[in-house]
Amino acid sequence: MTHASSQIDIKQPRALVTLMVFLVVVIGVGAIIGTQTAPGAWYAGLEKPRFNPPNWIFGPVWFTLYVLIAIAGWRTFLAAPLSAGMGLWAAQMLLNWVWSPAFFAAESLWLAMAIIVPMLATILAFFVNRWGRDRTSALFFLPYAAWVGFATLLNASLIVLNT
């Protein structure tokens, strides 16, 4: 089993600069999208399941997840920038970034569902891909997979309750 931390020196200045870039891009783009697609009257008017979390929880959860996602991406990039793992990381990130505009801006539960299902599959594929290569990056995706799995259930529940 090869671990990314044994292949790269994460304390080198170049690696630390790369980490900062990953953190700024992932958190920054996520924050911009989040502020531009904040829940409005349409979302407030939807019938929601009993397990729907309060709105205030989403910001802290996503900030924490974005930090973990950025670190996993950074570690994968340093170890193998042109690998399948990096491709999976980039794919899940793009799907992540388009989900909120589809859900909140386009107000489309079905379009959001069509995005979140492959997003969850890609997150799980990244986990499997990294498990034997960089267990830390894989484990950093576990809370993310759990949250997106919950969000998928929530998205599906909103479809059932509102169509």
Number of C-alpha atoms within 10 A of each C-alpha: 8 11 17 22 16 10 12 14 14 18 9 10 10 12 17 14 12 17 21 15 14 22 20 15 14 22 20 14 14 19 16 12 16 18 10 13 16 14 16 11 8 10 14 9 9 12 13 18 13 6 9 12 11 7 9 8 9 11 12 10 13 18 16 13 21 24 17 21 25 24 21 26 26 25 24 25 21 20 22 15 14 11 13 15 22 23 17 21 23 15 16 23 20 13 18 18 17 14 21 23 19 19 20 20 15 13 16 16 20 15 14 22 21 13 22 24 18 14 24 22 16 21 26 20 18 24 25 14 19 23 17 13 18 22 20 17 25 22 16 19 22 16 15 21 20 14 16 20 18 14 17 19 15 18 21 16 17 19 17 13 11 12 6
